[in-house]
Amino acid sequence: MAAELTAAQLLEKHRPTLDQALEAIRTRAYWSPHPEHPKAYGENAAADGQAAFDALRGKRFELDQPGTDDWVGEEVSPYGIGLNISYPHPDADVLLPAMRAAVPAWRDAGPQTRALVCLEILSRISARTHEFAQAVMHTSGQAFMMAFQAGGPHAQDRGMEAVAYAYAEQVRTPEQAAWSKPQGKRDPLELTKSFKAVPRGVALLIGCNTFPTWNGYPGLFASLATGNAVLVKPHPRAVLPLALTVRVAREVLAEAGFSPDLVALAVDRPGEGLAKTLATRPEVRIIDYTGSTEFGDWLEANAPQARVYTEKAGVNTVVIDSTDDYKGMLGNLAFSLSLYSGQMCTTPQNLLIPRDGITTDAGHKAYDDVVGDLATAVDKLLGDDARANALLGAIVNPQVKERIEAASGLGEVALASREVINPDFPDATVRTPVMVKMDGARKLWEGAGADAAYLSECFGPVSFAVAVDSAADAVDLLRHTTRVKGAMTVGAYTTSGEVEKLVEEACLEECAQLSLNLTGGVYVNQTAAFSDFHGSGGNPAANAALCDGAFVADRFRTVEVRRPTQES
């Protein structure tokens, strides 16, 4: 096929960006090439993005990929509108061989060309951020601004971060080396050695409902940049954002002279369970998954032919020991509990508070004072319905709503959930957080028979204000839940160096990412690409981190060819 994107064009356009990304992951300083503000994309970008999204509804999503044997789709926006988009259903026996056939030329292109093509894909996605924001909003239930930022620039940052890590790991070994071993009086032994990064084969990306692009792009671009083909299997309720991604990727690959079948889409029929079928195919050598612990464990146990990267459930904890900014702490926690109705894998769940209270800059605060003041802070934050809708978004599925309603039966309700009406989308289910008081005495959680509600993840806007006997007991409970259930995030508030050391040591031992004394505009449930690690890969919540060298290095192997050196 004729290439419309030449190697020289790609190099000139994207090599400076790749160099900046490589520098960012080295220094861990703030950097992003993708604007966060909607107005940065042009005066007409919002209207154009809305129009592009509207034009997709009620139609077939054509991709011209091999092996389409049906058209399927069942997406309904959490905001109450039907998308009525049908997508190609794959015949794996046709599609997977075509994808494998596309790999050798992509492998031989080398790390730099692959990285630059990936950056061109991200660049074109970035130009359509408003369209992607609508797609993310109406599949995940995120409010528009969050869908725009997390589903757009922040997701694109995570994809670019993966490309940078992938490139760095592949070029760590030189392509050529001259080897000469002295033999004393005899002539030296001389070999010419070449080294090539060889992909594993086909990668399967199993998307999630809540953050289809943010959680999907790291695996997608890590696999593609290391030479693999990528089969994208979206969550049935959140197909569109990843389908758009696949379409852009196929267009760029073709223009750059490669087979578009390096990236393809696999959407299942209702109840088909296509993810299980694909995950056990011998062609699939890499799997990226975000979702429930149950299915993540199944993948790890039943797909031995693949390198499986999973992000599953965890119990995120905040230890509240003391603070020198009580108002700031309350405001920060209120926002963290409310954002996207708590439907983030990083949202705090267990708030561990000494039953004798805490010391603050506003005087001593009893356990009931802390809980009551935090409930008041959430009510104040969400008291205006317009602001509440902008923060909460919509409940993504009926199971989350069921957990909210069941929470009142778990203990004394300190903060009741209320329904918020969205005037623009009256069929949306919008709910404020619920907080329940719980007893965190050791006898209730220590031992095999413990079944306290706060010992497992309760995904959604449900938190537990757990009364503990001391800060040391809080750290022990934190250690226990992280070791047994995992944690994506840990937070702590303390003015005590001793308590800070205890919390930090527990997080180091249990491999949990820790945020201390956040009282301003940075929140425990938000992470920045190129600087923050999302998860650690060291506790049961996830077996990989987004993003580090380990996340990309096992997606390829290095193959060596040795030849006797020819005399010139």
C-alpha positions as a Python dict, from the first residue, in 0.01 Angstrom:
ca = {
    (1, 'M'): (0, 0, 0),
    (2, 'A'): (119, 354, -70),
    (3, 'A'): (235, 537, 241),
    (4, 'E'): (96, 886, 293),
    (5, 'L'): (296, 937, 612),
    (6, 'T'): (668, 911, 543),
    (7, 'A'): (930, 821, 800),
    (8, 'A'): (1081, 1167, 760),
    (9, 'Q'): (747, 1336, 832),
    (10, 'L'): (689, 1125, 1141),
    (11, 'L'): (1041, 1192, 1266),
    (12, 'E'): (1017, 1567, 1222),
    (13, 'K'): (670, 1590, 1378),
    (14, 'H'): (698, 1353, 1672),
    (15, 'R'): (1062, 1290, 1768),
    (16, 'P'): (1079, 1610, 1981),
    (17, 'T'): (765, 1500, 2167),
    (18, 'L'): (909, 1153, 2225),
    (19, 'D'): (1227, 1311, 2364),
    (20, 'Q'): (1022, 1527, 2602),
    (21, 'A'): (825, 1223, 2717),
    (22, 'L'): (1147, 1032, 2781),
    (23, 'E'): (1278, 1322, 2985),
    (24, 'A'): (952, 1344, 3181),
    (25, 'I'): (959, 979, 3289),
    (26, 'R'): (1322, 1026, 3391),
    (27, 'T'): (1268, 1336, 3605),
    (28, 'R'): (906, 1264, 3716),
    (29, 'A'): (837, 1639, 3675),
    (30, 'Y'): (502, 1774, 3557),
    (31, 'W'): (460, 1765, 3180),
    (32, 'S'): (170, 1717, 2942),
    (33, 'P'): (142, 1793, 2570),
    (34, 'H'): (-238, 1760, 2583),
    (35, 'P'): (-439, 2067, 2695),
    (36, 'E'): (-688, 2014, 2980),
    (37, 'H'): (-914, 2308, 2900),
    (38, 'P'): (-1190, 2256, 2643),
    (39, 'K'): (-1136, 2600, 2489),
    (40, 'A'): (-779, 2511, 2394),
    (41, 'Y'): (-908, 2302, 2104),
    (42, 'G'): (-1058, 2589, 1907),
    (43, 'E'): (-1370, 2803, 1902),
    (44, 'N'): (-1582, 2547, 1718),
    (45, 'A'): (-1434, 2232, 1870),
    (46, 'A'): (-1712, 2174, 2124),
    (47, 'A'): (-1989, 2206, 1865),
    (48, 'D'): (-1796, 1997, 1613),
    (49, 'G'): (-1734, 1727, 1873),
    (50, 'Q'): (-2101, 1716, 1968),
    (51, 'A'): (-2202, 1696, 1603),
    (52, 'A'): (-1952, 1418, 1535),
    (53, 'F'): (-2085, 1221, 1832),
    (54, 'D'): (-2446, 1273, 1725),
    (55, 'A'): (-2361, 1156, 1373),
    (56, 'L'): (-2240, 822, 1510),
    (57, 'R'): (-2565, 736, 1683),
    (58, 'G'): (-2811, 502, 1518),
    (59, 'K'): (-2563, 374, 1259),
    (60, 'R'): (-2321, 95, 1187),
    (61, 'F'): (-1964, 164, 1296),
    (62, 'E'): (-1772, 59, 988),
    (63, 'L'): (-1412, -57, 1029),
    (64, 'D'): (-1347, -274, 720),
    (65, 'Q'): (-1162, -533, 926),
    (66, 'P'): (-1143, -903, 831),
    (67, 'G'): (-1378, -1165, 968),
    (68, 'T'): (-1691, -963, 1044),
    (69, 'D'): (-1977, -1213, 1078),
    (70, 'D'): (-2242, -1003, 1252),
    (71, 'W'): (-2330, -656, 1379),
    (72, 'V'): (-2387, -610, 1751),
    (73, 'G'): (-2420, -338, 2014),
    (74, 'E'): (-2629, -262, 2322),
    (75, 'E'): (-2496, 66, 2464),
    (76, 'V'): (-2738, 290, 2651),
    (77, 'S'): (-2598, 607, 2805),
    (78, 'P'): (-2613, 629, 3186),
    (79, 'Y'): (-2772, 965, 3109),
    (80, 'G'): (-3071, 784, 2962),
    (81, 'I'): (-3023, 809, 2586),
    (82, 'G'): (-2981, 513, 2352),
    (83, 'L'): (-2674, 516, 2130),
    (84, 'N'): (-2809, 251, 1892),
    (85, 'I'): (-2469, 192, 1735),
    (86, 'S'): (-2386, -149, 1591),
    (87, 'Y'): (-2029, -274, 1573),
    (88, 'P'): (-1857, -557, 1385),
    (89, 'H'): (-1863, -892, 1560),
    (90, 'P'): (-1549, -1096, 1484),
    (91, 'D'): (-1496, -1441, 1350),
    (92, 'A'): (-1177, -1504, 1546),
    (93, 'D'): (-1067, -1779, 1309),
    (94, 'V'): (-1044, -1517, 1033),
    (95, 'L'): (-945, -1204, 1226),
    (96, 'L'): (-664, -1342, 1442),
    (97, 'P'): (-463, -1493, 1152),
    (98, 'A'): (-490, -1161, 968),
    (99, 'M'): (-361, -979, 1275),
    (100, 'R'): (-71, -1220, 1314),
    (101, 'A'): (18, -1177, 948),
    (102, 'A'): (50, -802, 1004),
    (103, 'V'): (310, -836, 1279),
    (104, 'P'): (640, -914, 1094),
    (105, 'A'): (652, -585, 900),
    (106, 'W'): (563, -394, 1215),
    (107, 'R'): (832, -583, 1408),
    (108, 'D'): (1094, -505, 1145),
    (109, 'A'): (1008, -134, 1145),
    (110, 'G'): (1197, -93, 1472),
    (111, 'P'): (1125, 81, 1805),
    (112, 'Q'): (1155, 438, 1681),
    (113, 'T'): (918, 402, 1387),
    (114, 'R'): (665, 221, 1603),
    (115, 'A'): (684, 491, 1870),
    (116, 'L'): (639, 770, 1617),
    (117, 'V'): (338, 601, 1456),
    (118, 'C'): (184, 560, 1802),
    (119, 'L'): (238, 930, 1870),
    (120, 'E'): (64, 1015, 1542),
    (121, 'I'): (-234, 805, 1653),
    (122, 'L'): (-243, 991, 1985),
    (123, 'S'): (-209, 1324, 1806),
    (124, 'R'): (-515, 1255, 1592),
    (125, 'I'): (-713, 1135, 1893),
    (126, 'S'): (-616, 1455, 2074),
    (127, 'A'): (-749, 1667, 1788),
    (128, 'R'): (-1087, 1497, 1838),
    (129, 'T'): (-1092, 1524, 2217),
    (130, 'H'): (-1438, 1684, 2227),
    (131, 'E'): (-1584, 1394, 2029),
    (132, 'F'): (-1411, 1143, 2256),
    (133, 'A'): (-1538, 1331, 2562),
    (134, 'Q'): (-1897, 1286, 2448),
    (135, 'A'): (-1832, 916, 2384),
    (136, 'V'): (-1677, 868, 2729),
    (137, 'M'): (-1949, 1069, 2902),
    (138, 'H'): (-2231, 870, 2744),
    (139, 'T'): (-2079, 529, 2811),
    (140, 'S'): (-1919, 575, 3154),
    (141, 'G'): (-2157, 823, 3315),
    (142, 'Q'): (-1877, 1067, 3394),
    (143, 'A'): (-1980, 1431, 3402),
    (144, 'F'): (-1868, 1619, 3091),
    (145, 'M'): (-1562, 1794, 3235),
    (146, 'M'): (-1429, 1474, 3388),
    (147, 'A'): (-1503, 1281, 3068),
    (148, 'F'): (-1321, 1551, 2875),
    (149, 'Q'): (-1013, 1555, 3097),
    (150, 'A'): (-981, 1196, 3218),
    (151, 'G'): (-1112, 1045, 2895),
    (152, 'G'): (-917, 1288, 2678),
    (153, 'P'): (-584, 1452, 2770),
    (154, 'H'): (-517, 1244, 3082),
    (155, 'A'): (-582, 919, 2893),
    (156, 'Q'): (-367, 1042, 2603),
    (157, 'D'): (-90, 1125, 2852),
    (158, 'R'): (-107, 769, 2988),
    (159, 'G'): (-86, 629, 2636),
    (160, 'M'): (214, 845, 2553),
    (161, 'E'): (378, 749, 2882),
    (162, 'A'): (348, 382, 2783),
    (163, 'V'): (505, 458, 2443),
    (164, 'A'): (799, 631, 2614),
    (165, 'Y'): (858, 342, 2852),
    (166, 'A'): (827, 93, 2567),
    (167, 'Y'): (1078, 281, 2354),
    (168, 'A'): (1325, 317, 2642),
    (169, 'E'): (1315, -54, 2723),
    (170, 'Q'): (1361, -160, 2360),
    (171, 'V'): (1659, 66, 2287),
    (172, 'R'): (1835, -28, 2611),
    (173, 'T'): (2011, -298, 2405),
    (174, 'P'): (2200, -179, 2092),
    (175, 'E'): (2093, -306, 1752),
    (176, 'Q'): (2449, -405, 1660),
    (177, 'A'): (2761, -494, 1857),
    (178, 'A'): (3113, -595, 1761),
    (179, 'W'): (3252, -863, 1994),
    (180, 'S'): (3619, -948, 2024),
    (181, 'K'): (3766, -1188, 2279),
    (182, 'P'): (4147, -1186, 2312),
    (183, 'Q'): (4318, -1525, 2275),
    (184, 'G'): (4672, -1440, 2381),
    (185, 'K'): (4914, -1509, 2098),
    (186, 'R'): (4637, -1638, 1877),
    (187, 'D'): (4401, -1419, 1677),
    (188, 'P'): (4105, -1293, 1881),
    (189, 'L'): (3763, -1451, 1850),
    (190, 'E'): (3548, -1199, 1669),
    (191, 'L'): (3174, -1197, 1616),
    (192, 'T'): (2924, -946, 1487),
    (193, 'K'): (2603, -956, 1690),
    (194, 'S'): (2263, -812, 1613),
    (195, 'F'): (1977, -772, 1859),
    (196, 'K'): (1612, -727, 1772),
    (197, 'A'): (1308, -662, 1990),
    (198, 'V'): (1059, -936, 1899),
    (199, 'P'): (693, -901, 1999),
    (200, 'R'): (498, -1178, 2168),
    (201, 'G'): (221, -1171, 1903),
    (202, 'V'): (-139, -1061, 1956),
    (203, 'A'): (-237, -861, 2264),
    (204, 'L'): (-593, -863, 2394),
    (205, 'L'): (-718, -547, 2564),
    (206, 'I'): (-1030, -610, 2775),
    (207, 'G'): (-1179, -268, 2842),
    (208, 'C'): (-1368, -143, 3147),
    (209, 'N'): (-1696, 46, 3177),
    (210, 'T'): (-1586, 337, 3395),
    (211, 'F'): (-1262, 455, 3230),
    (212, 'P'): (-1244, 296, 2885),
    (213, 'T'): (-967, 519, 2749),
    (214, 'W'): (-775, 608, 3068),
    (215, 'N'): (-744, 245, 3171),
    (216, 'G'): (-726, 114, 2814),
    (217, 'Y'): (-459, 329, 2653),
    (218, 'P'): (-158, 217, 2862),
    (219, 'G'): (-192, -148, 2761),
    (220, 'L'): (-295, -70, 2405),
    (221, 'F'): (1, 157, 2333),
    (222, 'A'): (251, -47, 2535),
    (223, 'S'): (169, -353, 2325),
    (224, 'L'): (157, -168, 1993),
    (225, 'A'): (482, 19, 2055),
    (226, 'T'): (661, -308, 2137),
    (227, 'G'): (558, -459, 1804),
    (228, 'N'): (245, -654, 1891),
    (229, 'A'): (-93, -648, 1723),
    (230, 'V'): (-376, -541, 1955),
    (231, 'L'): (-729, -681, 1961),
    (232, 'V'): (-954, -443, 2155),
    (233, 'K'): (-1246, -607, 2335),
    (234, 'P'): (-1443, -324, 2499),
    (235, 'H'): (-1689, -353, 2786),
    (236, 'P'): (-2036, -405, 2629),
    (237, 'R'): (-2162, -82, 2788),
    (238, 'A'): (-1858, 124, 2684),
    (239, 'V'): (-1768, 33, 2329),
    (240, 'L'): (-1770, 367, 2149),
    (241, 'P'): (-1458, 534, 2297),
    (242, 'L'): (-1240, 234, 2216),
    (243, 'A'): (-1408, 178, 1879),
    (244, 'L'): (-1316, 535, 1784),
    (245, 'T'): (-961, 466, 1902),
    (246, 'V'): (-940, 156, 1684),
    (247, 'R'): (-1068, 349, 1382),
    (248, 'V'): (-806, 622, 1424),
    (249, 'A'): (-529, 367, 1477),
    (250, 'R'): (-622, 172, 1165),
    (251, 'E'): (-626, 491, 957),
    (252, 'V'): (-282, 600, 1076),
    (253, 'L'): (-127, 255, 1034),
    (254, 'A'): (-249, 233, 677),
    (255, 'E'): (-121, 582, 594),
    (256, 'A'): (218, 492, 740),
    (257, 'G'): (243, 188, 514),
    (258, 'F'): (149, -84, 762),
    (259, 'S'): (-143, -322, 776),
    (260, 'P'): (-438, -169, 960),
    (261, 'D'): (-508, -517, 1096),
    (262, 'L'): (-246, -451, 1363),
    (263, 'V'): (-538, -302, 1559),
    (264, 'A'): (-889, -446, 1550),
    (265, 'L'): (-1214, -441, 1746),
    (266, 'A'): (-1401, -734, 1901),
    (267, 'V'): (-1750, -663, 2034),
    (268, 'D'): (-1951, -948, 2176),
    (269, 'R'): (-2315, -1042, 2152),
    (270, 'P'): (-2524, -1004, 2469),
    (271, 'G'): (-2423, -1276, 2712),
    (272, 'E'): (-2169, -1429, 2475),
    (273, 'G'): (-1868, -1403, 2705),
    (274, 'L'): (-1632, -1332, 2416),
    (275, 'A'): (-1354, -1218, 2651),
    (276, 'K'): (-1314, -1570, 2790),
    (277, 'T'): (-1309, -1723, 2443),
    (278, 'L'): (-1048, -1480, 2312),
    (279, 'A'): (-834, -1488, 2627),
    (280, 'T'): (-766, -1859, 2589),
    (281, 'R'): (-686, -1852, 2217),
    (282, 'P'): (-327, -1963, 2149),
    (283, 'E'): (-267, -1655, 1931),
    (284, 'V'): (-329, -1423, 2229),
    (285, 'R'): (3, -1376, 2410),
    (286, 'I'): (-69, -1062, 2615),
    (287, 'I'): (-384, -964, 2807),
    (288, 'D'): (-462, -628, 2968),
    (289, 'Y'): (-767, -621, 3194),
    (290, 'T'): (-935, -376, 3430),
    (291, 'G'): (-1240, -488, 3625),
    (292, 'S'): (-1366, -727, 3889),
    (293, 'T'): (-1137, -941, 4099),
    (294, 'E'): (-1335, -1250, 4005),
    (295, 'F'): (-1269, -1224, 3632),
    (296, 'G'): (-915, -1098, 3683),
    (297, 'D'): (-839, -1407, 3891),
    (298, 'W'): (-1000, -1623, 3621),
    (299, 'L'): (-776, -1472, 3354),
    (300, 'E'): (-464, -1523, 3562),
    (301, 'A'): (-558, -1888, 3620),
    (302, 'N'): (-691, -1981, 3276),
    (303, 'A'): (-475, -1798, 3020),
    (304, 'P'): (-131, -1951, 3085),
    (305, 'Q'): (-19, -1887, 2726),
    (306, 'A'): (-41, -1510, 2783),
    (307, 'R'): (131, -1251, 2999),
    (308, 'V'): (-167, -1119, 3194),
    (309, 'Y'): (-177, -764, 3335),
    (310, 'T'): (-472, -706, 3570),
    (311, 'E'): (-614, -418, 3770),
    (312, 'K'): (-880, -550, 4004),
    (313, 'A'): (-1058, -441, 4323),
    (314, 'G'): (-904, -304, 4642),
    (315, 'V'): (-990, -145, 4974),
    (316, 'N'): (-857, 210, 4969),
    (317, 'T'): (-791, 352, 5314),
    (318, 'V'): (-731, 692, 5474),
    (319, 'V'): (-578, 709, 5822),
    (320, 'I'): (-695, 1024, 6003),
    (321, 'D'): (-468, 1078, 6305),
    (322, 'S'): (-423, 1456, 6328),
    (323, 'T'): (-401, 1760, 6105),
    (324, 'D'): (-283, 2120, 6106),
    (325, 'D'): (-545, 2216, 5844),
    (326, 'Y'): (-876, 2071, 5955),
    (327, 'K'): (-1087, 2268, 5710),
    (328, 'G'): (-855, 2180, 5422),
    (329, 'M'): (-859, 1813, 5516),
    (330, 'L'): (-1239, 1803, 5524),
    (331, 'G'): (-1268, 1980, 5190),
    (332, 'N'): (-1013, 1755, 5026),
    (333, 'L'): (-1177, 1436, 5153),
    (334, 'A'): (-1526, 1558, 5061),
    (335, 'F'): (-1416, 1612, 4701),
    (336, 'S'): (-1236, 1276, 4689),
    (337, 'L'): (-1546, 1092, 4812),
    (338, 'S'): (-1777, 1272, 4570),
    (339, 'L'): (-1587, 1280, 4241),
    (340, 'Y'): (-1763, 1064, 3978),
    (341, 'S'): (-1991, 930, 4252),
    (342, 'G'): (-1703, 733, 4398),
    (343, 'Q'): (-1687, 513, 4086),
    (344, 'M'): (-1309, 525, 4067),
    (345, 'C'): (-1073, 243, 4161),
    (346, 'T'): (-879, 503, 4361),
    (347, 'T'): (-1167, 651, 4565),
    (348, 'P'): (-1118, 626, 4944),
    (349, 'Q'): (-1348, 378, 5116),
    (350, 'N'): (-1229, 326, 5474),
    (351, 'L'): (-1170, 634, 5687),
    (352, 'L'): (-989, 514, 6001),
    (353, 'I'): (-1044, 755, 6291),
    (354, 'P'): (-936, 706, 6655),
    (355, 'R'): (-1246, 668, 6871),
    (356, 'D'): (-1092, 915, 7121),
    (357, 'G'): (-1070, 1178, 6848),
    (358, 'I'): (-789, 1372, 6679),
    (359, 'T'): (-587, 1686, 6738),
    (360, 'T'): (-631, 1970, 6486),
    (361, 'D'): (-553, 2336, 6438),
    (362, 'A'): (-918, 2395, 6536),
    (363, 'G'): (-877, 2210, 6868),
    (364, 'H'): (-949, 1853, 6967),
    (365, 'K'): (-1217, 1685, 6756),
    (366, 'A'): (-1400, 1378, 6880),
    (367, 'Y'): (-1471, 1087, 6646),
    (368, 'D'): (-1834, 1201, 6608),
    (369, 'D'): (-1717, 1556, 6538),
    (370, 'V'): (-1486, 1442, 6257),
    (371, 'V'): (-1754, 1224, 6101),
    (372, 'G'): (-2023, 1490, 6134),
    (373, 'D'): (-1800, 1767, 6000),
    (374, 'L'): (-1700, 1554, 5701),
    (375, 'A'): (-2066, 1481, 5629),
    (376, 'T'): (-2137, 1854, 5646),
    (377, 'A'): (-1847, 1924, 5408),
    (378, 'V'): (-1988, 1677, 5154),
    (379, 'D'): (-2336, 1829, 5189),
    (380, 'K'): (-2193, 2177, 5139),
    (381, 'L'): (-1992, 2070, 4836),
    (382, 'L'): (-2294, 1906, 4674),
    (383, 'G'): (-2567, 2134, 4808),
    (384, 'D'): (-2610, 2310, 4475),
    (385, 'D'): (-2759, 2067, 4224),
    (386, 'A'): (-2575, 2217, 3928),
    (387, 'R'): (-2240, 2173, 4099),
    (388, 'A'): (-2344, 1829, 4223),
    (389, 'N'): (-2421, 1713, 3868),
    (390, 'A'): (-2088, 1851, 3746),
    (391, 'L'): (-1900, 1649, 4008),
    (392, 'L'): (-2106, 1334, 4043),
    (393, 'G'): (-2193, 1240, 3687),
    (394, 'A'): (-2432, 946, 3662),
    (395, 'I'): (-2439, 604, 3826),
    (396, 'V'): (-2283, 368, 3575),
    (397, 'N'): (-2483, 51, 3642),
    (398, 'P'): (-2764, -88, 3861),
    (399, 'Q'): (-2520, -273, 4088),
    (400, 'V'): (-2374, 55, 4213),
    (401, 'K'): (-2721, 187, 4294),
    (402, 'E'): (-2797, -136, 4482),
    (403, 'R'): (-2483, -92, 4695),
    (404, 'I'): (-2583, 263, 4784),
    (405, 'E'): (-2927, 151, 4893),
    (406, 'A'): (-2793, -146, 5089),
    (407, 'A'): (-2537, 63, 5279),
    (408, 'S'): (-2795, 196, 5524),
    (409, 'G'): (-2839, -157, 5657),
    (410, 'L'): (-2471, -194, 5743),
    (411, 'G'): (-2456, 48, 6035),
    (412, 'E'): (-2544, 395, 6159),
    (413, 'V'): (-2571, 631, 5862),
    (414, 'A'): (-2363, 944, 5914),
    (415, 'L'): (-2432, 1083, 5568),
    (416, 'A'): (-2739, 978, 5374),
    (417, 'S'): (-2734, 960, 4996),
    (418, 'R'): (-2980, 1178, 4811),
    (419, 'E'): (-3100, 1174, 4455),
    (420, 'V'): (-3007, 1468, 4234),
    (421, 'I'): (-3210, 1560, 3927),
    (422, 'N'): (-3015, 1643, 3614),
    (423, 'P'): (-3234, 1885, 3412),
    (424, 'D'): (-3046, 1812, 3089),
    (425, 'F'): (-3078, 1434, 3132),
    (426, 'P'): (-3385, 1362, 3348),
    (427, 'D'): (-3345, 984, 3307),
    (428, 'A'): (-2996, 982, 3459),
    (429, 'T'): (-2947, 825, 3802),
    (430, 'V'): (-2743, 1073, 4006),
    (431, 'R'): (-2672, 1003, 4374),
    (432, 'T'): (-2462, 1171, 4641),
    (433, 'P'): (-2229, 965, 4865),
    (434, 'V'): (-2338, 768, 5169),
    (435, 'M'): (-2114, 731, 5476),
    (436, 'V'): (-2169, 470, 5747),
    (437, 'K'): (-2020, 455, 6096),
    (438, 'M'): (-1846, 127, 6175),
    (439, 'D'): (-1658, -25, 6469),
    (440, 'G'): (-1299, -107, 6391),
    (441, 'A'): (-1213, -294, 6711),
    (442, 'R'): (-950, -561, 6645),
    (443, 'K'): (-1180, -846, 6737),
    (444, 'L'): (-1408, -750, 6448),
    (445, 'W'): (-1148, -773, 6174),
    (446, 'E'): (-860, -980, 6307),
    (447, 'G'): (-895, -1351, 6242),
    (448, 'A'): (-1032, -1580, 5975),
    (449, 'G'): (-1397, -1534, 6065),
    (450, 'A'): (-1404, -1155, 6033),
    (451, 'D'): (-1678, -1035, 5800),
    (452, 'A'): (-1707, -661, 5866),
    (453, 'A'): (-1840, -477, 5559),
    (454, 'Y'): (-1535, -253, 5538),
    (455, 'L'): (-1304, -553, 5484),
    (456, 'S'): (-1409, -579, 5117),
    (457, 'E'): (-1446, -328, 4836),
    (458, 'C'): (-1788, -164, 4809),
    (459, 'F'): (-1751, -1, 4468),
    (460, 'G'): (-1939, 327, 4434),
    (461, 'P'): (-2009, 629, 4657),
    (462, 'V'): (-2006, 428, 4981),
    (463, 'S'): (-1754, 499, 5258),
    (464, 'F'): (-1707, 374, 5611),
    (465, 'A'): (-1602, 593, 5904),
    (466, 'V'): (-1428, 324, 6106),
    (467, 'A'): (-1362, 394, 6476),
    (468, 'V'): (-1029, 244, 6585),
    (469, 'D'): (-862, 232, 6925),
    (470, 'S'): (-544, 414, 6824),
    (471, 'A'): (-333, 531, 6533),
    (472, 'A'): (-127, 215, 6566),
    (473, 'D'): (-444, 6, 6536),
    (474, 'A'): (-543, 210, 6230),
    (475, 'V'): (-209, 125, 6067),
    (476, 'D'): (-254, -242, 6152),
    (477, 'L'): (-602, -243, 5995),
    (478, 'L'): (-464, -61, 5690),
    (479, 'R'): (-190, -323, 5662),
    (480, 'H'): (-441, -607, 5696),
    (481, 'T'): (-686, -489, 5428),
    (482, 'T'): (-405, -400, 5187),
    (483, 'R'): (-238, -738, 5231),
    (484, 'V'): (-560, -937, 5196),
    (485, 'K'): (-766, -729, 4951),
    (486, 'G'): (-516, -484, 4804),
    (487, 'A'): (-530, -107, 4767),
    (488, 'M'): (-482, 126, 4473),
    (489, 'T'): (-440, 426, 4703),
    (490, 'V'): (-368, 504, 5068),
    (491, 'G'): (-402, 841, 5234),
    (492, 'A'): (-301, 965, 5578),
    (493, 'Y'): (-338, 1281, 5782),
    (494, 'T'): (-100, 1324, 6071),
    (495, 'T'): (123, 1582, 6236),
    (496, 'S'): (313, 1308, 6417),
    (497, 'G'): (645, 1199, 6272),
    (498, 'E'): (606, 866, 6449),
    (499, 'V'): (264, 795, 6297),
    (500, 'E'): (383, 910, 5956),
    (501, 'K'): (671, 665, 5978),
    (502, 'L'): (434, 382, 6078),
    (503, 'V'): (203, 451, 5782),
    (504, 'E'): (489, 485, 5535),
    (505, 'E'): (651, 162, 5654),
    (506, 'A'): (320, -24, 5620),
    (507, 'C'): (279, 105, 5264),
    (508, 'L'): (635, 11, 5174),
    (509, 'E'): (587, -340, 5309),
    (510, 'E'): (250, -388, 5139),
    (511, 'C'): (344, -204, 4816),
    (512, 'A'): (70, 62, 4830),
    (513, 'Q'): (92, 415, 4689),
    (514, 'L'): (68, 673, 4971),
    (515, 'S'): (-48, 1035, 4978),
    (516, 'L'): (18, 1234, 5296),
    (517, 'N'): (-168, 1538, 5429),
    (518, 'L'): (-342, 1645, 5108),
    (519, 'T'): (-544, 1959, 5181),
    (520, 'G'): (-533, 2154, 4855),
    (521, 'G'): (-610, 2086, 4491),
    (522, 'V'): (-440, 1746, 4467),
    (523, 'Y'): (-654, 1448, 4564),
    (524, 'V'): (-573, 1092, 4667),
    (525, 'N'): (-782, 948, 4384),
    (526, 'Q'): (-605, 1136, 4105),
    (527, 'T'): (-267, 1051, 3952),
    (528, 'A'): (-59, 1236, 3694),
    (529, 'A'): (98, 1054, 3400),
    (530, 'F'): (476, 1072, 3362),
    (531, 'S'): (508, 1132, 3737),
    (532, 'D'): (269, 925, 3951),
    (533, 'F'): (243, 548, 3944),
    (534, 'H'): (-113, 419, 3928),
    (535, 'G'): (-110, 106, 4140),
    (536, 'S'): (211, -71, 4229),
    (537, 'G'): (171, -429, 4106),
    (538, 'G'): (273, -538, 4454),
    (539, 'N'): (-58, -607, 4626),
    (540, 'P'): (-380, -791, 4529),
    (541, 'A'): (-547, -482, 4376),
    (542, 'A'): (-326, -500, 4065),
    (543, 'N'): (-37, -706, 3937),
    (544, 'A'): (105, -416, 3734),
    (545, 'A'): (165, -44, 3766),
    (546, 'L'): (68, 223, 3516),
    (547, 'C'): (328, 280, 3406),
    (548, 'D'): (677, 149, 3472),
    (549, 'G'): (942, -56, 3297),
    (550, 'A'): (792, -383, 3416),
    (551, 'F'): (463, -294, 3246),
    (552, 'V'): (626, -290, 2902),
    (553, 'A'): (942, -500, 2919),
    (554, 'D'): (775, -842, 2907),
    (555, 'R'): (568, -754, 2600),
    (556, 'F'): (872, -828, 2382),
    (557, 'R'): (1182, -1045, 2395),
    (558, 'T'): (1524, -970, 2254),
    (559, 'V'): (1649, -1213, 1991),
    (560, 'E'): (2018, -1225, 1907),
    (561, 'V'): (2185, -1330, 1582),
    (562, 'R'): (2563, -1398, 1591),
    (563, 'R'): (2792, -1414, 1287),
    (564, 'P'): (3168, -1443, 1247),
    (565, 'T'): (3311, -1103, 1174),
    (566, 'Q'): (3406, -1069, 809),
    (567, 'E'): (3744, -917, 736),
    (568, 'S'): (3717, -605, 529),
}
